[in-house]
Amino acid sequence: MKNLRIHAVCVCIAVMSISSTVNAQVTPPVNEPNQNKPRLFDNLPDRIPVDINKFTPLFTSAIGAEIDLGVSEKAQFQFDGEVVSTASKFDNKLQSVVIRSSNYNGAGFTISKITNDDGSVIYKGRIISLKHGDLFELKKEADGYVLVKRNFYDLVNE
């Protein structure tokens, strides 16, 4: 009877070691980027200069407010939508607003206003849609702020 138990334990150990080596060789699935996503902003230029003062009223908007934002008159870029989220942290040193677009299907505009200790203000933002292959990112340049068109997968890794 003792020999039977020893043989049973040896068989169990052998089965478990074989199953563990089989599981170790399985590779996890990898999501490949879909480079064929449709482009949402093809009709707009790659760089759009913006008047940052037009964004200031956004930070006092209430959730549910309708927004008609003429982002750039030069590029005739109008972004309309509804405020879906607002946040204010660190004694209003960080304020953020998220707008869901009504004229660019699936796009959302997220903009943040950061006030530094010295009183200077920096803006960060993106217009992005998870369904499309392009986006705009708000960048600070020497002569002001510019929306720069980028590819979705340059910014997002899946």
Backbone hydrogen bonds, N-H to C=O, Kabsch-Sander energy under -0.5 kcal/mol:
donor,donor_aa,acceptor,acceptor_aa,energy
5,R,1,M,-1.6
6,I,2,K,-1.9
7,H,3,N,-2.2
8,A,4,L,-2.1
9,V,5,R,-2.5
10,C,6,I,-2.2
11,V,7,H,-2.2
12,C,8,A,-2.2
13,I,9,V,-2.3
14,A,10,C,-2.2
15,V,11,V,-2.4
16,M,12,C,-2.3
17,S,13,I,-2.2
18,I,14,A,-2.0
19,S,15,V,-2.3
20,S,16,M,-1.9
21,T,17,S,-1.6
22,V,18,I,-1.7
23,N,19,S,-2.0
24,A,20,S,-1.5
25,Q,21,T,-0.8
25,Q,22,V,-0.7
26,V,23,N,-0.9
32,E,30,V,-0.7
35,Q,33,P,-1.1
37,K,34,N,-1.1
44,L,41,F,-1.6
48,I,147,L,-2.5
50,V,145,Y,-2.3
51,D,71,V,-0.8
52,I,50,V,-0.9
54,K,51,D,-1.9
55,F,52,I,-1.4
56,T,52,I,-0.6
58,L,55,F,-1.3
59,F,55,F,-0.6
59,F,56,T,-1.2
60,T,57,P,-1.3
61,S,58,L,-1.5
64,G,83,V,-3.0
65,A,62,A,-2.1
67,I,81,G,-3.5
69,L,67,I,-0.5
69,L,79,F,-2.1
70,G,68,D,-0.7
71,V,69,L,-1.5
71,V,77,F,-1.0
72,S,77,F,-1.6
77,F,72,S,-2.4
78,Q,76,Q,-0.7
79,F,69,L,-3.1
80,D,78,Q,-0.5
81,G,67,I,-2.3
82,E,100,R,-2.2
83,V,65,A,-2.4
84,V,98,V,-2.6
85,S,98,V,-1.3
87,A,96,S,-2.3
89,K,94,L,-2.8
93,K,89,K,-0.9
93,K,90,F,-1.1
94,L,89,K,-1.9
95,Q,113,K,-2.2
96,S,87,A,-2.6
97,V,111,I,-2.3
98,V,85,S,-2.6
99,I,109,F,-2.5
100,R,82,E,-2.8
101,S,99,I,-0.5
101,S,107,A,-2.6
102,S,80,D,-2.7
103,N,80,D,-0.9
107,A,104,Y,-2.4
108,G,128,I,-2.3
109,F,99,I,-2.9
110,T,108,G,-0.6
110,T,126,R,-2.7
111,I,97,V,-2.4
111,I,109,F,-0.5
112,S,124,K,-3.3
113,K,95,Q,-3.2
114,I,112,S,-0.5
114,I,122,I,-3.2
115,T,93,K,-2.7
115,T,113,K,-0.5
116,N,114,I,-0.6
116,N,120,S,-3.0
119,G,116,N,-1.8
122,I,114,I,-2.7
124,K,112,S,-2.2
125,G,138,L,-0.5
126,R,110,T,-2.3
127,I,136,F,-2.7
128,I,108,G,-2.4
128,I,126,R,-0.5
132,H,129,S,-1.1
133,G,38,P,-2.4
135,L,150,R,-2.1
136,F,127,I,-2.3
137,E,148,V,-2.3
138,L,125,G,-2.7
139,K,137,E,-0.5
139,K,146,V,-3.0
141,E,144,G,-3.2
144,G,141,E,-1.4
145,Y,50,V,-0.6
146,V,139,K,-2.7
147,L,48,I,-3.1
148,V,137,E,-2.8
148,V,146,V,-0.6
149,K,46,D,-3.1
150,R,135,L,-2.8
152,F,133,G,-2.3
154,D,151,N,-1.2
155,L,151,N,-0.6
155,L,152,F,-1.1
156,V,152,F,-2.4
